[in-house]
Amino acid sequence: RHFENQQKEIKRQKEIIDRFKAYGGERYYGLAKSREKMLAKMDLVDPPKTDEKKARIKFQPKLTSGRDVLRVSGVEKSFDDIRLLDDINFEIYKGDRLGLIGANGIGKTTLFKIILGDLEKDAGDIDIGHNVVPAYFDQEMENLNLDKTIVDEIWDENPKFDHYTIRKVLSQFMFIGDDIFKEISDLSGGEKGRLSLLKLMLSKANFLLMDEPTNHLDIDSKEILEEALLDYEGTVFVISHDRYFLNRVTDNILELTEDGVTKFLGNYDYYLEKKKELLYEEEEEDTRTKTQIRLEKQKEKQLILNERKIRKEIKDIESEIKSYEGKIESIDLELSDPALYDDHERVLKLSEKREKSQIFLDDLYEEWISLTDE
């Protein structure tokens, strides 16, 4: 236990050091160097001599979902005269690990409740994919029965577990010994959080929706959650303000604002980098002259006109292709008539007509390919 506690402290200090270095500046650099020196002087506790490996439990979905997990189209929600969600559109696919971020009160939890069917939307569509089994972690932890003990809460929902299995899964979430007989009403916020997460992971769901899952968790509990999610083979959609948690368990970020949802194809650090780039571009745009802006708008307008022209040309060519394919099909049908065999002149004329039509058709296909490749 001494060894484990020291390793946790070393890990915590290293995280602080990394954070200071990320902040930059001489002051934070000095603080980082000071903690590095402190770590270097630490008397290390030897690890216990044992061949026993630490148990690592994988919580996996019972069913495999289809590729399309969730499609949100044009969702709107108002409370009284306040429009909270306006034209929300995004898609989630099997295996995605998405973080949902945004200002407090912007409607993140409301969006989750609409997806789960706990709240009516005003407009739009929510399409849940084939074989998708969702489960929800509520930051208020309303899924716990306060009158039960820890072990009963888990065992009642998993009656096939034997005594060894129930002890094993509880210990994985740091409920050991007589602690499992504690009543839920007597648990701390962190303990309730761990128990709610355990129930979620045992639900066999393949689509986890989690609202601020790390809010009440200590460092050890966060680590347990992170490891469980990294092993999890389902789809994860999580609301969180914890950037370190988001960096570790998500691979895409959805930002919810008053203007809708924007997707960033990376973790939270990538999101911050892209936001800086966008801010820089906006600042650059503000410094441009009116003439530059006018010229760029004219160029953009011309591009749009060119695209429309190309689309019309493609449509016209496709119409001609259809016409020539019909002509050739008609000629082939006529040539296949046995009664025509004795009329050599007619066969020759039809064959020449077919050959010319085929040449025109080949030219049309080449033109179509050149336009559609642009």
C-alpha positions as CSV (number, residue, x, y, z in Angstrom):
1,R,0.0,0.0,0.0
2,H,2.9,2.4,0.7
3,F,4.3,1.6,-2.7
4,E,1.0,2.2,-4.4
5,N,0.4,5.5,-2.6
6,Q,3.8,6.7,-3.5
7,Q,3.3,5.9,-7.1
8,K,0.0,7.7,-7.2
9,E,1.7,10.8,-5.6
10,I,4.6,10.6,-8.2
11,K,2.0,10.5,-11.0
12,R,0.1,13.4,-9.5
13,Q,3.3,15.5,-9.2
14,K,4.3,14.7,-12.8
15,E,0.8,15.8,-14.0
16,I,1.3,19.1,-12.2
17,I,4.8,19.5,-13.7
18,D,3.4,18.9,-17.2
19,R,0.7,21.4,-16.5
20,F,3.2,24.1,-15.4
21,K,5.3,23.5,-18.5
22,A,2.3,23.7,-20.7
23,Y,1.4,27.1,-19.2
24,G,4.8,28.5,-20.3
25,G,6.6,31.5,-18.8
26,E,9.5,31.8,-16.5
27,R,7.5,31.6,-13.3
28,Y,5.7,28.3,-14.2
29,Y,9.0,26.9,-15.6
30,G,10.6,27.6,-12.2
31,L,7.8,25.9,-10.4
32,A,8.1,22.8,-12.6
33,K,11.9,22.6,-12.0
34,S,11.3,22.9,-8.3
35,R,8.9,19.9,-8.3
36,E,11.2,17.9,-10.5
37,K,14.0,18.4,-8.0
38,M,11.7,17.3,-5.2
39,L,10.8,14.1,-7.1
40,A,14.5,13.4,-7.7
41,K,15.2,13.5,-3.9
42,M,12.3,11.3,-3.0
43,D,13.2,8.0,-1.2
44,L,11.4,5.4,-3.4
45,V,9.5,2.6,-1.7
46,D,10.4,-0.8,-3.3
47,P,7.5,-2.6,-5.0
48,P,6.1,-5.6,-3.2
49,K,7.5,-8.9,-4.2
50,T,4.5,-10.8,-5.7
51,D,3.6,-12.6,-8.9
52,E,0.0,-11.6,-8.6
53,K,-1.1,-9.4,-11.4
54,K,-3.5,-6.6,-10.9
55,A,-7.0,-7.6,-12.1
56,R,-8.2,-5.7,-15.1
57,I,-11.8,-6.1,-15.9
58,K,-13.2,-5.2,-19.3
59,F,-16.8,-4.1,-19.5
60,Q,-18.2,-4.8,-22.9
61,P,-21.5,-4.3,-24.7
62,K,-23.8,-7.3,-25.1
63,L,-24.8,-6.4,-28.6
64,T,-22.8,-4.9,-31.5
65,S,-24.5,-1.8,-32.9
66,G,-24.8,-0.9,-36.6
67,R,-22.4,1.7,-38.1
68,D,-24.9,4.5,-37.7
69,V,-25.4,5.1,-34.0
70,L,-27.2,8.5,-33.8
71,R,-28.4,11.1,-36.3
72,V,-29.6,14.5,-34.9
73,S,-31.3,16.6,-37.6
74,G,-32.7,20.1,-37.1
75,V,-33.4,19.7,-33.4
76,E,-34.9,22.8,-31.7
77,K,-36.0,23.4,-28.1
78,S,-37.3,26.4,-26.3
79,F,-38.4,27.2,-22.8
80,D,-41.0,29.9,-22.6
81,D,-39.7,32.6,-25.0
82,I,-36.1,31.5,-24.8
83,R,-34.7,29.4,-27.7
84,L,-32.1,27.1,-26.1
85,L,-31.3,24.8,-29.0
86,D,-31.6,26.0,-32.6
87,D,-31.1,23.8,-35.7
88,I,-28.8,21.2,-34.1
89,N,-27.3,18.7,-36.6
90,F,-24.6,16.0,-36.1
91,E,-24.0,12.3,-36.5
92,I,-22.3,9.7,-34.4
93,Y,-20.9,6.4,-35.7
94,K,-20.0,3.1,-34.1
95,G,-16.8,3.4,-32.0
96,D,-16.8,7.2,-31.9
97,R,-15.6,8.8,-28.6
98,L,-17.1,12.3,-28.6
99,G,-16.8,15.1,-26.1
100,L,-19.6,17.6,-26.0
101,I,-18.4,21.0,-24.7
102,G,-20.0,24.5,-24.4
103,A,-20.7,27.3,-22.0
104,N,-22.8,26.6,-18.9
105,G,-26.5,26.8,-19.6
106,I,-26.1,26.4,-23.4
107,G,-28.2,23.3,-23.4
108,K,-25.8,20.3,-23.3
109,T,-27.8,18.3,-20.7
110,T,-31.1,19.3,-22.4
111,L,-29.7,17.8,-25.7
112,F,-28.8,14.5,-23.9
113,K,-32.3,14.3,-22.4
114,I,-33.9,14.9,-25.8
115,I,-31.7,12.1,-27.3
116,L,-32.7,9.7,-24.6
117,G,-36.4,10.6,-25.0
118,D,-36.7,12.1,-21.5
119,L,-37.6,15.5,-22.9
120,E,-39.7,16.5,-25.8
121,K,-38.1,18.4,-28.7
122,D,-40.0,21.3,-30.4
123,A,-38.7,20.3,-33.9
124,G,-36.3,18.1,-35.7
125,D,-35.5,14.4,-35.7
126,I,-33.6,12.0,-33.5
127,D,-32.7,8.7,-35.2
128,I,-31.2,5.9,-33.1
129,G,-29.3,3.3,-35.2
130,H,-29.9,-0.4,-35.5
131,N,-29.1,-2.5,-32.4
132,V,-28.1,0.6,-30.5
133,V,-28.6,0.2,-26.7
134,P,-28.0,3.5,-24.9
135,A,-27.2,4.1,-21.2
136,Y,-27.0,7.4,-19.3
137,F,-24.8,8.6,-16.5
138,D,-26.5,11.5,-14.8
139,Q,-24.3,13.9,-12.8
140,E,-27.1,14.0,-10.2
141,M,-26.8,10.2,-9.9
142,E,-30.6,9.7,-9.8
143,N,-30.2,6.1,-10.9
144,L,-29.2,5.0,-7.3
145,N,-31.6,3.6,-4.7
146,L,-30.6,5.3,-1.5
147,D,-32.3,2.7,0.7
148,K,-30.1,-0.2,-0.6
149,T,-26.5,-1.2,0.3
150,I,-23.7,-1.1,-2.3
151,V,-23.7,-4.9,-2.9
152,D,-27.5,-5.1,-3.2
153,E,-27.6,-2.3,-5.7
154,I,-25.3,-4.2,-8.0
155,W,-26.4,-7.7,-7.2
156,D,-30.1,-7.0,-7.7
157,E,-29.5,-5.8,-11.3
158,N,-26.9,-8.6,-12.0
159,P,-28.5,-11.7,-10.2
160,K,-26.3,-14.1,-12.2
161,F,-23.1,-12.9,-10.6
162,D,-21.7,-15.3,-8.0
163,H,-20.1,-14.1,-4.8
164,Y,-16.6,-14.0,-6.2
165,T,-17.7,-12.0,-9.3
166,I,-19.6,-9.4,-7.3
167,R,-16.6,-8.9,-5.0
168,K,-14.3,-8.6,-8.0
169,V,-16.3,-5.9,-9.9
170,L,-16.8,-3.9,-6.7
171,S,-13.2,-4.0,-5.8
172,Q,-12.3,-2.8,-9.4
173,F,-14.3,0.4,-8.4
174,M,-12.6,0.6,-5.0
175,F,-15.4,-1.0,-2.9
176,I,-13.5,-3.5,-0.7
177,G,-14.2,-5.5,2.4
178,D,-17.0,-4.5,4.6
179,D,-17.4,-1.2,2.6
180,I,-19.7,-3.1,0.2
181,F,-22.4,-3.3,2.9
182,K,-22.6,0.4,3.4
183,E,-25.9,2.0,2.6
184,I,-25.9,4.3,-0.4
185,S,-27.5,7.1,1.5
186,D,-24.3,7.2,3.7
187,L,-21.9,7.4,0.8
188,S,-19.9,10.4,-0.2
189,G,-20.3,12.1,-3.6
190,G,-17.2,10.4,-5.0
191,E,-18.4,6.9,-3.8
192,K,-21.9,7.5,-5.3
193,G,-20.1,8.6,-8.5
194,R,-18.1,5.4,-8.6
195,L,-21.1,3.2,-8.0
196,S,-23.1,4.9,-10.7
197,L,-20.3,4.4,-13.1
198,L,-20.1,0.7,-12.2
199,K,-23.8,0.3,-12.8
200,L,-23.4,2.0,-16.2
201,M,-20.5,-0.2,-17.2
202,L,-22.4,-3.4,-16.2
203,S,-25.5,-2.4,-18.2
204,K,-24.1,-4.0,-21.3
205,A,-25.1,-0.9,-23.3
206,N,-23.2,-0.2,-26.5
207,F,-23.8,3.6,-26.5
208,L,-22.8,5.5,-23.3
209,L,-24.0,9.0,-22.7
210,M,-22.2,10.6,-19.7
211,D,-22.9,14.0,-18.2
212,E,-19.9,15.3,-16.2
213,P,-18.8,11.8,-15.0
214,T,-15.7,13.1,-13.3
215,N,-17.3,15.9,-11.2
216,H,-17.3,14.0,-7.9
217,L,-14.4,11.6,-8.5
218,D,-11.0,11.7,-6.9
219,I,-7.8,11.0,-8.9
220,D,-8.0,7.2,-8.3
221,S,-11.6,7.0,-9.4
222,K,-10.9,9.1,-12.5
223,E,-8.1,6.7,-13.4
224,I,-10.5,3.7,-13.0
225,L,-13.1,5.4,-15.3
226,E,-10.5,6.3,-17.9
227,E,-9.1,2.8,-18.1
228,A,-12.6,1.3,-18.3
229,L,-13.6,3.6,-21.1
230,L,-10.3,3.0,-23.0
231,D,-11.0,-0.7,-22.9
232,Y,-14.7,-0.2,-23.8
233,E,-15.6,-1.3,-27.4
234,G,-18.8,0.6,-27.7
235,T,-19.6,4.3,-28.5
236,V,-19.0,7.1,-26.0
237,F,-20.6,10.6,-25.9
238,V,-19.6,12.6,-22.9
239,I,-20.3,16.1,-21.5
240,S,-17.2,17.3,-19.6
241,H,-15.2,20.4,-18.6
242,D,-12.3,18.2,-17.6
243,R,-9.7,18.8,-20.4
244,Y,-7.4,16.1,-19.2
245,F,-10.2,13.5,-19.1
246,L,-11.3,14.7,-22.6
247,N,-7.8,14.5,-24.0
248,R,-7.5,10.9,-22.8
249,V,-10.8,9.3,-23.7
250,T,-12.2,11.3,-26.7
251,D,-11.0,11.5,-30.3
252,N,-13.5,14.2,-31.5
253,I,-15.0,17.3,-29.9
254,L,-18.5,18.8,-30.6
255,E,-18.8,22.4,-29.5
256,L,-22.4,23.6,-28.8
257,T,-23.0,27.3,-29.2
258,E,-25.9,29.5,-29.9
259,D,-25.2,29.0,-33.6
260,G,-25.4,25.2,-33.4
261,V,-22.9,22.4,-33.3
262,T,-19.3,22.4,-34.7
263,K,-17.3,19.2,-34.9
264,F,-13.5,19.2,-34.4
265,L,-11.7,16.0,-35.5
266,G,-9.3,15.6,-32.5
267,N,-9.2,15.7,-28.8
268,Y,-9.5,18.8,-26.6
269,D,-5.9,20.0,-27.2
270,Y,-6.6,19.9,-30.9
271,Y,-9.8,21.8,-30.4
272,L,-7.9,24.6,-28.6
273,E,-5.4,24.8,-31.4
274,K,-8.1,25.1,-34.1
275,K,-9.9,27.7,-32.0
276,K,-6.7,29.8,-31.9
277,E,-6.3,29.4,-35.7
278,L,-9.9,30.5,-36.3
279,L,-9.4,33.5,-33.9
280,Y,-6.2,34.5,-35.8
281,E,-8.1,34.2,-39.1
282,E,-10.9,36.4,-37.8
283,E,-8.4,39.0,-36.6
284,E,-6.7,38.9,-39.9
285,E,-10.0,39.4,-41.6
286,D,-10.7,42.5,-39.5
287,T,-7.4,44.1,-40.7
288,R,-8.2,43.6,-44.4
289,T,-9.1,46.7,-46.5
290,K,-12.6,47.2,-47.9
291,T,-11.2,46.7,-51.4
292,Q,-9.7,43.3,-50.4
293,I,-13.0,42.2,-48.9
294,R,-14.9,43.4,-52.0
295,L,-12.5,41.6,-54.4
296,E,-12.7,38.4,-52.3
297,K,-16.5,38.5,-52.3
298,Q,-16.5,39.0,-56.1
299,K,-14.2,36.1,-56.5
300,E,-16.4,34.0,-54.2
301,K,-19.4,35.0,-56.2
302,Q,-17.7,34.1,-59.5
303,L,-16.7,30.7,-58.1
304,I,-20.4,30.1,-57.2
305,L,-21.5,31.1,-60.7
306,N,-18.9,28.8,-62.3
307,E,-20.0,25.9,-60.1
308,R,-23.6,26.5,-61.1
309,K,-22.6,26.7,-64.8
310,I,-20.6,23.4,-64.5
311,R,-23.6,21.7,-62.7
312,K,-25.9,22.8,-65.6
313,E,-23.4,21.5,-68.2
314,I,-23.2,18.2,-66.3
315,K,-27.0,17.9,-66.2
316,D,-27.3,18.7,-69.9
317,I,-24.6,16.1,-70.8
318,E,-26.3,13.5,-68.6
319,S,-29.5,14.1,-70.5
320,E,-27.7,13.7,-73.8
321,I,-26.0,10.5,-72.6
322,K,-29.4,9.1,-71.7
323,S,-30.8,10.0,-75.1
324,Y,-27.9,8.3,-77.0
325,E,-28.0,5.3,-74.8
326,G,-31.7,5.0,-75.7
327,K,-30.9,5.3,-79.4
328,I,-28.2,2.6,-79.3
329,E,-30.6,0.3,-77.3
330,S,-33.3,0.9,-79.9
331,I,-30.9,0.1,-82.8
332,D,-29.6,-3.0,-81.0
333,L,-33.2,-4.2,-80.6
334,E,-33.9,-3.6,-84.3
335,L,-30.7,-5.4,-85.3
336,S,-31.7,-8.4,-83.2
337,D,-34.8,-9.0,-85.3
338,P,-34.2,-12.1,-87.5
339,A,-36.5,-10.7,-90.2
340,L,-33.9,-8.0,-90.9
341,Y,-31.2,-10.5,-91.9
342,D,-32.1,-10.5,-95.6
343,D,-32.1,-6.6,-95.8
344,H,-28.3,-6.0,-96.0
345,E,-28.7,-2.4,-96.9
346,R,-30.9,-1.7,-93.9
347,V,-28.5,-3.6,-91.6
348,L,-25.6,-1.5,-93.0
349,K,-27.4,1.8,-92.4
350,L,-28.3,0.8,-88.8
351,S,-24.8,-0.4,-88.1
352,E,-23.4,2.9,-89.3
353,K,-25.9,4.8,-87.3
354,R,-25.0,2.8,-84.2
355,E,-21.3,3.4,-84.7
356,K,-21.8,7.2,-85.0
357,S,-24.1,7.2,-81.9
358,Q,-21.5,5.2,-80.0
359,I,-18.7,7.7,-81.0
360,F,-20.9,10.6,-79.8
361,L,-21.7,8.7,-76.6
362,D,-18.0,8.0,-75.9
363,D,-17.2,11.7,-76.4
364,L,-20.1,12.7,-74.0
365,Y,-18.7,10.3,-71.3
366,E,-15.2,11.8,-71.6
367,E,-16.7,15.3,-71.3
368,W,-18.8,14.2,-68.3
369,I,-15.7,12.7,-66.6
370,S,-13.6,15.9,-67.1
371,L,-16.4,18.1,-65.6
372,T,-17.1,15.8,-62.6
373,D,-13.4,15.5,-61.7
374,E,-13.0,19.3,-61.4
